[in-house]
Amino acid sequence: MSPSVETAPPRFPTGSAVAVLREETRDRHEGLHRHPLLAPLVDGDVEAEAYGRLLGCFLAFHRAAERLVLAPADAAFQTFGLERAPRLALIEADLASLAAAGVRVSPEPDGAEAWLPDAPGLAEAVGVLYVLEGSRLGGQGLANTLSRSDDPRIAAATAFLGSRDRAVGPLWRAITAMIETIGADPADRQRVTAAAKATFDALRRWLDTALVAKRSSQG
């Protein structure tokens, strides 16, 4: 059974660590949605090959973040009651579904780790986590849109966006509770926010790299 869809983000009191973090990163978040590779997905008008290319970019970025930042922080996350669910298998399943349906899937690009921000401590890891796991909220709405695509190949490949691995609500509540606890210290709140901003910037630069590669391949 698929988890229930919860696309509306929870509300937090003005001045809470999560509310401040959301406001501080709003421009970067909204700007990312306008990126030439991501905008067609957000608009629900993406072509199958372009969707596969974007999933490959997400896979490379998530894989690098898992290896360098998130997995090393799991023991610390667990002290806050957070049990993560890495999403690599979901992206791989979507890419396999596209390939099986005859969509030409580009090889996973290299080099995403070069764009990730430094994350020397827990606060920085939480900033990275906020960006990557926060995308589950909007992703569910995108998955609903794509599931009604006229292209059945796309409609069948929404495990990643739809967070088919678990219910998003309890996971996000655990993450935001951790952010509030860590963010009670002003210095740690600043470190979380800086890392989240840097992660949005890193993902944008990574997509920029993919866009240049795409244009080069098209001559």
N, CA and C of each residue as an Amber inpcrd file, in Angstrom:
protein
   657
   0.8490000  -1.1900000   0.0000000   0.0000000   0.0000000   0.0000000
   0.8840000   1.2390000   0.0000000   0.5800000   2.2110000  -0.8440000
   1.3580000   3.4310000  -0.9070000   1.0500000   4.3080000   0.2920000
   2.0380000   5.0590000   0.7860000   1.7810000   5.9860000   1.8780000
   0.7680000   7.0340000   1.4560000   0.0490000   7.5720000   2.4410000
  -0.8950000   8.6320000   2.1300000  -0.1520000   9.8620000   1.6500000
  -0.7810000  10.6180000   0.7710000  -0.1490000  11.7920000   0.2010000
  -0.3960000  12.9860000   1.1160000   0.6740000  13.6600000   1.4940000
   0.5830000  14.8310000   2.3460000   1.4320000  15.9120000   1.7030000
   0.8220000  16.6770000   0.8220000   1.5980000  17.6400000   0.0470000
   1.7210000  18.9860000   0.7370000   0.8290000  19.3310000   1.6520000
   0.8890000  20.6260000   2.3070000   1.8770000  20.5770000   3.4680000
   2.8880000  21.4460000   3.4800000   3.8410000  21.4390000   4.5730000
   3.1820000  21.8760000   5.8660000   3.5920000  21.3250000   7.0100000
   3.0020000  21.7350000   8.2810000   3.3490000  23.1800000   8.5940000
   2.5150000  23.8230000   9.3830000   2.7590000  25.2000000   9.7850000
   3.5720000  25.2200000  11.0770000   4.4330000  26.2000000  11.1900000
   5.2430000  26.3600000  12.3840000   5.1310000  27.7960000  12.8640000
   5.2360000  28.0060000  14.1940000   5.1390000  29.3750000  14.7160000
   6.2120000  30.2720000  14.1150000   5.8430000  31.5220000  13.8540000
   6.8220000  32.4860000  13.3620000   7.9870000  32.5670000  14.3420000
   9.1870000  32.4740000  13.8050000  10.3600000  32.5240000  14.6720000
  10.8800000  31.1710000  15.0910000  10.1140000  30.0980000  14.8050000
  10.6380000  28.7700000  15.1020000  11.8130000  28.4900000  14.1760000
  12.6660000  27.5600000  14.5650000  13.8590000  27.2590000  13.7630000
  13.4640000  26.8230000  12.3570000  12.4140000  26.0200000  12.2400000
  11.9870000  25.5390000  10.9210000  11.4090000  26.6830000  10.0960000
  10.6000000  27.5370000  10.7120000  10.0190000  28.6680000   9.9870000
  11.1040000  29.6060000   9.4860000  12.0940000  29.8810000  10.3210000
  13.1910000  30.7510000   9.9060000  13.9930000  30.0970000   8.7840000
  14.2520000  28.7980000   8.9140000  15.0040000  28.0780000   7.8940000
  14.2650000  28.1040000   6.5630000  12.9690000  27.8810000   6.6010000
  12.1760000  27.9040000   5.3700000  12.2230000  29.2930000   4.7260000
  12.1010000  30.3340000   5.5230000  12.1100000  31.6860000   4.9830000
  13.4900000  32.0530000   4.4360000  14.5290000  31.6520000   5.1360000
  15.8930000  31.9830000   4.7210000  16.2810000  31.2970000   3.4080000
  15.6570000  30.1670000   3.1330000  16.0070000  29.4120000   1.9190000
  14.9530000  29.5310000   0.8220000  13.9300000  30.3230000   1.0400000
  12.8020000  30.3920000   0.1030000  13.2470000  30.7800000  -1.3090000
  14.0600000  31.8260000  -1.4240000  14.4660000  32.2830000  -2.7560000
  15.2400000  31.2040000  -3.5030000  16.1210000  30.5140000  -2.8040000
  16.8880000  29.4510000  -3.4530000  15.9840000  28.3060000  -3.8770000
  15.0440000  27.9570000  -3.0030000  14.1160000  26.8640000  -3.3040000
  13.2800000  27.1970000  -4.5340000  12.7040000  28.3820000  -4.5480000
  11.8600000  28.7720000  -5.6750000  12.6780000  28.9410000  -6.9490000
  13.9070000  29.4440000  -6.8150000  14.7660000  29.5880000  -7.9850000
  15.1200000  28.2500000  -8.5970000  15.3080000  27.2430000  -7.7540000
  15.6300000  25.9140000  -8.2540000  14.4900000  25.3640000  -9.1020000
  13.2720000  25.6520000  -8.7090000  12.1150000  25.1820000  -9.4760000
  12.0590000  25.7980000 -10.8640000  12.7310000  26.9260000 -11.0440000
  12.7270000  27.5810000 -12.3550000  13.9240000  27.1650000 -13.2130000
  14.7500000  26.2590000 -12.6980000  15.9050000  25.8160000 -13.4730000
  15.4270000  25.1430000 -14.7630000  16.1270000  25.3740000 -15.8880000
  15.6550000  24.8170000 -17.1650000  15.4670000  23.3050000 -17.1680000
  16.2220000  22.5640000 -16.3690000  16.0360000  21.1150000 -16.3290000
  14.8780000  20.7060000 -15.4300000  14.5720000  21.5330000 -14.4340000
  13.5600000  21.1610000 -13.4500000  12.1970000  21.7730000 -13.7550000
  12.1770000  22.9270000 -14.4080000  10.9090000  23.6210000 -14.6490000
   9.8840000  22.7700000 -15.4060000  10.2780000  22.0140000 -16.4510000
   9.2650000  21.1850000 -17.1300000   8.6310000  20.1500000 -16.2060000
   9.4240000  19.6250000 -15.2660000   8.8640000  18.6710000 -14.3080000
   7.8730000  19.3740000 -13.3900000   8.2500000  20.5310000 -12.8810000
   7.3680000  21.2890000 -11.9960000   6.0810000  21.6650000 -12.7130000
   6.1990000  21.9640000 -14.0170000   5.0140000  22.3440000 -14.8050000
   4.2020000  21.1340000 -15.2730000   4.7110000  19.9120000 -15.0220000
   3.9970000  18.7150000 -15.4480000   4.0430000  18.4740000 -16.9290000
   5.0840000  19.0210000 -17.5870000   5.1650000  18.9230000 -19.0510000
   6.5400000  18.4140000 -19.4710000   7.0370000  17.4100000 -18.7830000
   8.3740000  16.8920000 -19.0500000   8.2990000  15.7190000 -20.0270000
   9.2920000  15.6180000 -20.9100000   9.3790000  14.4840000 -21.8300000
  10.1340000  13.3420000 -21.1700000   9.9080000  12.1260000 -21.6590000
  10.4270000  10.9360000 -20.9880000  11.9550000  10.9430000 -20.8810000
  12.6440000  11.2660000 -21.9710000  14.1080000  11.2700000 -21.9190000
  14.6330000  12.3530000 -20.9940000  14.0000000  13.5090000 -21.0100000
  14.4040000  14.5890000 -20.1170000  14.1570000  14.1980000 -18.6610000
  13.0600000  13.5100000 -18.4220000  12.7600000  13.0310000 -17.0680000
  13.8250000  12.0320000 -16.6160000  14.2000000  11.1260000 -17.4920000
  15.2510000  10.1660000 -17.1570000  16.5710000  10.8520000 -16.8700000
  16.8980000  11.8840000 -17.6610000  18.1410000  12.6270000 -17.4430000
  18.1230000  13.3050000 -16.0700000  16.9790000  13.8800000 -15.7160000
  16.8520000  14.5570000 -14.4240000  16.9580000  13.5580000 -13.2760000
  16.3170000  12.4070000 -13.4220000  16.4270000  11.3760000 -12.3850000
  17.8690000  10.9260000 -12.2140000  18.6190000  10.8210000 -13.3160000
  20.0240000  10.4620000 -13.2240000  20.8150000  11.4910000 -12.4490000
  20.5050000  12.7650000 -12.6540000  21.1550000  13.8290000 -11.8850000
  20.8190000  13.7190000 -10.4020000  19.5460000  13.4680000 -10.1100000
  19.1460000  13.3080000  -8.7150000  19.8500000  12.1050000  -8.0760000
  19.9590000  11.0200000  -8.8320000  20.6060000   9.8270000  -8.3010000
  22.0500000  10.1160000  -7.9270000  22.7770000  10.7740000  -8.8170000
  24.1750000  11.0800000  -8.5420000  24.3120000  12.0020000  -7.3360000
  23.4380000  12.9920000  -7.2270000  23.5210000  13.9460000  -6.1170000
  23.1700000  13.2700000  -4.7950000  22.0980000  12.4890000  -4.7910000
  21.7080000  11.7820000  -3.5700000  22.7700000  10.7620000  -3.1680000
  23.3510000  10.0680000  -4.1470000  24.3660000   9.0680000  -3.8260000
  25.5800000   9.7300000  -3.1500000  26.0000000  10.8830000  -3.6890000
  27.1290000  11.5960000  -3.1020000  26.7890000  12.0940000  -1.6940000
  25.5750000  12.6370000  -1.5250000  25.1700000  13.1330000  -0.2110000
  25.0700000  11.9990000   0.8080000  24.5670000  10.8480000   0.3780000
  24.4920000   9.6970000   1.2740000  25.8880000   9.2960000   1.7570000
  26.7970000   9.1700000   0.8280000  28.1290000   8.6620000   1.1600000
  28.9350000   9.6500000   2.0040000  28.8480000  10.9210000   1.6550000
  29.7290000  11.9070000   2.2760000  29.1310000  12.5880000   3.5050000
  27.8030000  12.6700000   3.5790000  27.1880000  13.4690000   4.6410000
  26.1760000  12.6870000   5.4750000  25.1800000  12.1050000   4.8360000
  24.0250000  11.5970000   5.5730000  24.3000000  10.2790000   6.2970000
  24.8440000   9.2980000   5.5790000  25.1270000   8.0210000   6.2380000
  26.0800000   8.1830000   7.4220000  27.1570000   8.9900000   7.3180000
  28.0230000   9.1880000   8.4840000  27.3140000   9.8480000   9.6680000
  26.2150000  10.5590000   9.4090000  25.4900000  11.2440000  10.4870000
  24.3420000  10.4190000  11.0530000  24.1000000   9.2300000  10.5160000
  22.9300000   8.4570000  10.9270000  22.9070000   8.1540000  12.4230000
  24.0520000   7.8260000  12.9960000  24.0760000   7.5180000  14.4350000
  23.6140000   8.7280000  15.2440000  24.0480000   9.9170000  14.8360000
  23.6160000  11.1310000  15.5340000  22.1370000  11.3920000  15.3000000
  21.6620000  11.1910000  14.0580000  20.2360000  11.3720000  13.7720000
  19.3830000  10.4580000  14.6520000  19.8490000   9.2480000  14.8500000
  19.0680000   8.2700000  15.6150000  18.9050000   8.6720000  17.0730000
  19.8330000   9.4710000  17.6000000  19.6850000   9.9330000  18.9900000
  18.5050000  10.8900000  19.1260000  18.0260000  11.4170000  18.0050000
  16.8410000  12.2790000  17.9980000  15.5890000  11.4920000  17.5950000
  15.7130000  10.1790000  17.4910000  14.5770000   9.3470000  17.1070000
  14.2930000   9.3180000  15.6280000  15.2680000   9.7430000  14.8200000
  15.0710000   9.7880000  13.3740000  15.7010000   8.5740000  12.7160000
  14.8720000   7.7720000  12.0750000  15.3400000   6.6430000  11.2730000
  15.1110000   7.0000000   9.8090000  16.1940000   7.2660000   9.1150000
  16.0840000   7.7030000   7.7220000  15.7380000   6.5440000   6.7870000
  15.3210000   6.9330000   5.5960000  15.0730000   5.9620000   4.5390000
  15.7100000   6.5060000   3.2650000  16.9660000   6.1610000   2.9900000
  17.6080000   6.6530000   1.7580000  16.7640000   6.3230000   0.5310000
  16.7900000   7.2290000  -0.4400000  15.8770000   7.1290000  -1.5890000
  16.5610000   6.6350000  -2.8580000  17.7860000   6.1840000  -2.7490000
  18.5150000   5.7560000  -3.9360000  17.7840000   4.6490000  -4.6780000
  17.2630000   3.6670000  -3.9380000  16.5950000   2.5370000  -4.5890000
  15.3490000   2.9840000  -5.3480000  14.6830000   4.0350000  -4.8620000
  13.4930000   4.5310000  -5.5460000  13.8600000   5.1510000  -6.8960000
  14.9450000   5.9290000  -6.9050000  15.3750000   6.5390000  -8.1650000
  15.8160000   5.4550000  -9.1410000  16.5620000   4.4820000  -8.6270000
  17.0250000   3.3850000  -9.4860000  15.8400000   2.6200000 -10.0700000
  14.7900000   2.4330000  -9.2700000  13.6030000   1.7200000  -9.7570000
  12.9120000   2.5140000 -10.8630000  12.8300000   3.8280000 -10.7010000
  12.2010000   4.6500000 -11.7370000  13.0150000   4.6190000 -13.0320000
  14.3370000   4.6980000 -12.9070000  15.1860000   4.6420000 -14.1030000
  15.0570000   3.2780000 -14.7930000  14.9900000   2.2100000 -13.9950000
  14.8230000   0.8770000 -14.5720000  13.4800000   0.7570000 -15.2810000
  12.4520000   1.3620000 -14.6960000  11.1240000   1.3310000 -15.3160000
  11.1380000   2.0570000 -16.6540000  11.7750000   3.2230000 -16.7020000
  11.8680000   3.9660000 -17.9610000  12.6370000   3.1690000 -19.0180000
  13.7630000   2.5900000 -18.5980000  14.5800000   1.8260000 -19.5410000
  13.8140000   0.6220000 -20.0820000  13.0860000  -0.0600000 -19.1930000
  12.3160000  -1.2260000 -19.6260000  11.2090000  -0.8490000 -20.5980000
  10.7580000   0.4080000 -20.5040000   9.6970000   0.8820000 -21.4080000
  10.2590000   1.4580000 -22.7020000  11.5710000   1.3450000 -22.8740000
  12.1740000   1.7790000 -24.1230000  12.7060000   3.1990000 -24.1320000
  12.7260000   3.8670000 -22.9770000  13.2680000   5.2230000 -22.9090000
  14.7900000   5.1430000 -22.8300000  15.4590000   5.9540000 -23.6340000
  16.9190000   5.9790000 -23.5860000  17.3510000   6.7070000 -22.3190000
  17.9710000   5.9560000 -21.4160000  18.3910000   6.5030000 -20.1210000
  19.8860000   6.7630000 -20.1690000  20.2760000   8.0050000 -19.9250000
  21.6930000   8.3630000 -19.9500000  22.4150000   7.7460000 -18.7620000
  23.7060000   7.4630000 -18.8930000  24.4850000   6.9690000 -17.7520000
  24.4640000   7.9810000 -16.6220000  24.5360000   7.4840000 -15.3950000
  24.5710000   8.3720000 -14.2340000  25.7990000   9.2820000 -14.3250000
  25.6190000  10.5970000 -14.2470000  26.7620000  11.5010000 -14.3990000
  27.7030000  11.4400000 -13.1970000  28.9590000  11.7710000 -13.4310000
  29.9760000  11.7830000 -12.3870000  30.2130000  13.1970000 -11.8900000
  30.7080000  13.2890000 -10.6630000  31.2040000  14.5660000 -10.1680000
  30.3100000  15.3170000  -9.2090000  29.1710000  14.7500000  -8.8110000
  28.2550000  15.4840000  -7.9320000  28.8940000  15.8140000  -6.5930000
  29.7790000  14.9400000  -6.1110000  30.3820000  15.1670000  -4.7940000
  31.1800000  16.4600000  -4.7460000  31.6570000  16.9160000  -5.8910000
  32.4580000  18.1430000  -5.9100000  31.6350000  19.3710000  -5.5400000
  30.3150000  19.2930000  -5.6910000  29.4700000  20.4560000  -5.4440000
  28.8750000  20.4760000  -4.0440000  28.9440000  19.3600000  -3.3280000
  28.3280000  19.3010000  -2.0010000  29.0530000  20.2160000  -1.0210000
  28.3210000  20.8500000  -0.1100000  28.9780000  21.6920000   0.8950000
  29.7100000  20.8420000   1.9240000  30.6980000  21.4390000   2.5680000
  31.3580000  20.7600000   3.6770000  30.3600000  20.5820000   4.8140000
  30.4160000  19.4340000   5.4580000  29.5010000  19.1660000   6.5690000
  30.2950000  18.5550000   7.7220000  31.0730000  19.3890000   8.4250000
  31.9510000  18.8550000   9.4660000  31.2350000  18.4330000  10.7390000
  29.9860000  18.8500000  10.9210000  29.2860000  18.5260000  12.1550000
  27.8300000  18.1940000  11.9210000  27.1300000  17.9090000  13.0150000
  25.7270000  17.5100000  12.9240000  24.8640000  18.6250000  12.3470000
  25.0860000  19.8610000  12.7590000  24.2450000  20.9530000  12.2780000
  24.3040000  21.0580000  10.7600000  25.4930000  20.9230000  10.1960000
  25.6210000  20.9950000   8.7440000  24.9230000  19.8160000   8.0700000
  25.0500000  18.6330000   8.6640000  24.3700000  17.4600000   8.1030000
  22.8590000  17.6460000   8.1270000  22.3520000  18.2860000   9.1740000
  20.9120000  18.5480000   9.2620000  20.4770000  19.5240000   8.1700000
  21.3180000  20.5000000   7.8400000  20.9980000  21.4130000   6.7570000
  20.8830000  20.7030000   5.4220000  21.7980000  19.7710000   5.1550000
  21.7310000  18.9690000   3.9350000  20.4720000  18.1020000   3.9490000
  20.1980000  17.4860000   5.0810000  19.0250000  16.6270000   5.2220000
  17.7420000  17.4070000   4.9690000  17.6740000  18.6170000   5.4730000
  16.4780000  19.4500000   5.3020000  16.1440000  19.6250000   3.8220000
  17.1450000  19.8560000   3.0090000  16.9110000  20.0770000   1.5830000
  16.4730000  18.7850000   0.8880000  17.2190000  17.7050000   1.1210000
  16.9520000  16.4740000   0.3770000  15.6780000  15.7850000   0.8390000
  15.4190000  15.7740000   2.1420000  14.1960000  15.1340000   2.6190000
  12.9920000  16.0570000   2.4960000  13.2350000  17.3680000   2.5580000
  12.1250000  18.3000000   2.3770000  11.5170000  18.2040000   0.9950000
  12.3120000  17.7400000   0.0350000  11.7850000  17.6090000  -1.3300000
  10.7070000  16.5390000  -1.4260000  10.5920000  15.6970000  -0.4130000
   9.5140000  14.6980000  -0.4380000   8.1450000  15.3720000  -0.4350000
   8.0300000  16.5050000   0.2470000   6.7260000  17.1600000   0.3780000
   6.2030000  17.6150000  -0.9780000   7.0020000  18.4220000  -1.6790000
   6.5850000  18.8600000  -3.0070000   6.5830000  17.7390000  -4.0170000
   7.4600000  16.7590000  -3.8090000   7.5520000  15.6500000  -4.7440000
   6.2720000  14.8560000  -4.8520000   5.5390000  14.7430000  -3.7670000
   4.2880000  13.9850000  -3.8220000   3.2690000  14.6470000  -4.7430000
   3.2330000  15.9870000  -4.7070000   2.3360000  16.6850000  -5.6160000
   2.7470000  16.4910000  -7.0660000   4.0630000  16.5360000  -7.3140000
   4.5620000  16.2950000  -8.6730000   4.2390000  14.8710000  -9.1240000
   4.3860000  13.9210000  -8.2190000   4.0850000  12.5250000  -8.5590000
   2.6160000  12.3630000  -8.9370000   1.7420000  13.0410000  -8.2200000
   0.3170000  12.9730000  -8.5630000   0.0720000  13.4960000  -9.9750000
   0.7330000  14.5990000 -10.3130000   0.5800000  15.1650000 -11.6500000
   1.1160000  14.2100000 -12.7170000   2.3240000  13.6790000 -12.4870000
   2.9330000  12.8000000 -13.4840000   2.1800000  11.4800000 -13.6190000
   1.5360000  11.0460000 -12.5580000   0.7830000   9.7840000 -12.6370000
  -0.3870000   9.8880000 -13.6110000  -0.7510000  11.1220000 -13.9550000
  -1.8310000  11.3360000 -14.9360000  -1.2790000  11.7560000 -16.2990000
   0.0400000  11.5740000 -16.4830000   0.6740000  11.9530000 -17.7430000
   0.1010000  11.1490000 -18.9080000   0.0680000  11.7980000 -20.0550000
  -0.3630000  11.0900000 -21.2720000   0.6600000  10.0470000 -21.7000000
   1.8760000  10.1670000 -21.1830000   2.9340000   9.2020000 -21.5000000
   2.9660000   8.1420000 -20.3960000   2.5140000   6.9280000 -20.6700000
   2.4540000   5.9010000 -19.6130000   3.8230000   5.5400000 -19.0630000
   4.8820000   5.7950000 -19.8300000   6.2210000   5.4950000 -19.3450000
   6.5830000   6.4030000 -18.1780000   6.1640000   7.6390000 -18.2630000
   6.3990000   8.5860000 -17.1720000   5.4640000   8.2820000 -15.9990000
   4.2050000   8.0260000 -16.3070000   3.2160000   7.7760000 -15.2530000
   3.6050000   6.5910000 -14.3700000   4.3370000   5.6390000 -14.9390000
   4.7120000   4.4370000 -14.1900000   6.0160000   4.5940000 -13.4190000
   6.6580000   5.7670000 -13.5170000   7.9880000   5.9460000 -12.9170000
   7.9820000   7.1000000 -11.9320000   7.1840000   6.9580000 -10.8690000
   7.0630000   8.0460000  -9.8890000   7.3400000   7.5800000  -8.4590000
   8.1010000   6.4970000  -8.3090000   8.3820000   5.9990000  -6.9600000
   9.1810000   7.0090000  -6.1440000  10.1670000   7.6400000  -6.7830000
  11.0140000   8.6010000  -6.0810000  10.2160000   9.8310000  -5.6720000
   9.5610000  10.4530000  -6.6220000   8.8090000  11.6610000  -6.3110000
   7.6640000  11.3750000  -5.3400000   7.0450000  10.2230000  -5.4850000
   5.9140000   9.8840000  -4.6380000   6.2810000   9.3240000  -3.2850000
   7.5890000   9.1830000  -3.0120000   8.0480000   8.6330000  -1.7230000
   7.3200000   7.3390000  -1.3910000   7.4380000   6.3800000  -2.3020000
   6.7070000   5.1160000  -2.1370000   7.2460000   4.2630000  -0.9840000
   8.3720000   4.6890000  -0.3940000   8.9980000   3.8480000   0.6190000
   8.4010000   4.0140000   2.0030000   7.7700000   5.1550000   2.2790000
   7.2540000   5.3620000   3.6380000   6.3130000   6.5560000   3.6740000
   5.5550000   6.6580000   4.7770000   4.6880000   7.8140000   4.9780000
   5.5550000   9.0310000   5.2690000   5.2690000  10.1140000   4.5730000
   6.1130000  11.2950000   4.6770000   5.8490000  12.0750000   5.9570000
   4.5920000  12.1460000   6.3840000   4.2340000  12.9650000   7.5450000
   5.0540000  12.6640000   8.7960000   5.0780000  11.4140000   9.2820000
   5.8570000  11.1090000  10.4820000   7.3550000  11.3700000  10.3070000
   7.8760000  11.0790000   9.1200000   9.2940000  11.3320000   8.8650000
   9.5870000  12.8220000   8.9650000   8.7700000  13.6330000   8.3310000
   9.0190000  15.0730000   8.3320000   8.8500000  15.6650000   9.7270000
   7.9060000  15.1430000  10.4990000   7.7510000  15.6280000  11.8750000
   8.9870000  15.3140000  12.7080000   9.5770000  14.1440000  12.4760000
  10.7970000  13.7960000  13.2100000  11.9500000  14.7120000  12.8080000
  12.0430000  15.0180000  11.5320000  13.1130000  15.9000000  11.0550000
  12.9390000  17.3040000  11.6160000  11.7190000  17.8310000  11.5590000
  11.5170000  19.1950000  12.0350000  11.6730000  19.2930000  13.5540000
  11.3120000  18.2370000  14.2750000  11.5390000  18.2490000  15.7210000
  13.0410000  18.3070000  16.0260000  13.8310000  17.5790000  15.2440000
  15.2780000  17.6160000  15.4160000  15.8230000  19.0080000  15.1010000
  15.3110000  19.6240000  14.0410000  15.7590000  20.9710000  13.6840000
  15.4390000  21.9490000  14.8080000  14.2570000  21.8400000  15.4030000
  13.8940000  22.7450000  16.4900000  14.8200000  22.5560000  17.6940000
  15.1610000  21.3170000  18.0000000  16.0400000  21.0630000  19.1430000
  17.4380000  21.6220000  18.8890000  17.9870000  21.3000000  17.7310000
  19.3300000  21.7810000  17.4090000  19.3270000  23.2970000  17.2260000
  18.2640000  23.8240000  16.6320000  18.1780000  25.2490000  16.3640000
  17.9170000  26.1030000  17.5740000  17.7140000  25.4840000  18.7250000
  17.5600000  26.2710000  19.9490000  18.8420000  27.0190000  20.2840000
  19.9660000  26.4980000  19.8000000  21.2430000  27.1900000  19.9570000
  21.4410000  28.1040000  18.7390000  21.5650000  29.4110000  18.9340000
  21.6550000  30.3270000  17.7830000  22.8040000  30.0050000  16.8380000
  23.9340000  29.5900000  17.3710000  25.0750000  29.2690000  16.5070000
  24.7780000  28.0430000  15.6590000  24.1470000  27.0310000  16.2660000
  23.8050000  25.8340000  15.5010000  22.7140000  26.1250000  14.4740000
  21.7760000  26.9990000  14.8480000  20.7370000  27.3820000  13.8880000
  21.3680000  28.0330000  12.6620000  22.3460000  28.8860000  12.8840000
  23.0270000  29.5390000  11.7750000  23.7640000  28.5300000  10.9020000
  24.3720000  27.5170000  11.5290000  25.0990000  26.4930000  10.7730000
  24.1370000  25.6360000   9.9520000  22.9880000  25.2830000  10.5180000
  21.9860000  24.5270000   9.7650000  21.5340000  25.3280000   8.5490000
  21.2350000  26.5940000   8.7710000  20.7420000  27.4510000   7.6850000
  21.7940000  27.6170000   6.5970000  23.0370000  27.8420000   6.9970000
  24.1080000  28.0140000   6.0070000  24.2870000  26.7550000   5.1670000
  24.2080000  25.5920000   5.8090000  24.3760000  24.3340000   5.0820000
  23.2020000  24.0810000   4.1410000  21.9870000  24.4370000   4.5650000
  20.8230000  24.2630000   3.6890000  20.9430000  25.1670000   2.4630000
  21.3380000  26.4130000   2.6780000  21.5360000  27.3190000   1.5450000
  22.5920000  26.7620000   0.5890000  23.6950000  26.2830000   1.1650000
  24.7810000  25.7480000   0.3400000  24.3340000  24.5070000  -0.4240000
  23.4330000  23.7210000   0.1480000  22.9440000  22.5230000  -0.5410000
  22.0440000  22.8940000  -1.7110000  21.1540000  23.8650000  -1.5150000
  20.3580000  24.3520000  -2.6440000  21.2690000  24.8690000  -3.7530000
  22.2950000  25.6340000  -3.3660000  23.2310000  26.1640000  -4.3560000
  23.9740000  25.0390000  -5.0710000  24.3630000  24.0130000  -4.3050000
  25.1020000  22.8890000  -4.8820000  24.2450000  22.1410000  -5.8940000
  22.9770000  21.9230000  -5.5580000  22.0930000  21.2150000  -6.4830000
  21.8710000  22.0390000  -7.7500000  21.7270000  23.3440000  -7.5900000
  21.5700000  24.1980000  -8.7810000  22.8150000  24.1230000  -9.6660000
  23.9940000  24.1900000  -9.0680000  25.2280000  24.1300000  -9.8650000
  25.3720000  22.7630000 -10.5260000  24.9480000  21.7240000  -9.8300000
  25.0110000  20.3810000 -10.4060000  24.0850000  20.2770000 -11.6170000
  22.8970000  20.8390000 -11.5010000  21.9850000  20.8420000 -12.6460000
  22.5210000  21.7320000 -13.7650000  23.2030000  22.8210000 -13.4070000
  23.8460000  23.6480000 -14.4350000  24.8550000  22.8200000 -15.2320000
  25.6480000  22.0080000 -14.5160000  26.6380000  21.1590000 -15.1700000
  25.9690000  20.1800000 -16.1300000  24.8510000  19.5960000 -15.6680000
  24.1110000  18.6600000 -16.5160000  23.5220000  19.3630000 -17.7250000
  23.0840000  20.6000000 -17.5560000  22.5070000  21.3530000 -18.6660000
  23.5660000  21.6430000 -19.7270000  24.7650000  22.0110000 -19.2730000
  25.8610000  22.2510000 -20.2220000  26.1860000  20.9620000 -20.9870000
  26.2290000  19.8380000 -20.2630000  26.5220000  18.5540000 -20.9180000
  25.4440000  18.2020000 -21.9390000  24.1930000  18.4690000 -21.5850000
  23.0970000  18.1800000 -22.5060000  23.2240000  19.0020000 -23.7920000
  23.5000000  20.2820000 -23.6330000  23.6160000  21.1490000 -24.8110000
  24.8100000  20.7770000 -25.6550000  25.8950000  20.3560000 -25.0140000
  27.0740000  19.9390000 -25.7610000  26.7990000  18.6930000 -26.5820000
  26.0270000  17.7620000 -25.9960000  25.7100000  16.5160000 -26.6930000
  24.7950000  16.7380000 -27.8850000  24.0520000  17.8540000 -27.8290000
  23.1240000  18.1610000 -28.9240000  23.7980000  18.9590000 -30.0320000
  25.0970000  19.2620000 -29.8100000  25.8450000  19.9880000 -30.8290000
  25.4940000  21.4550000 -30.8630000
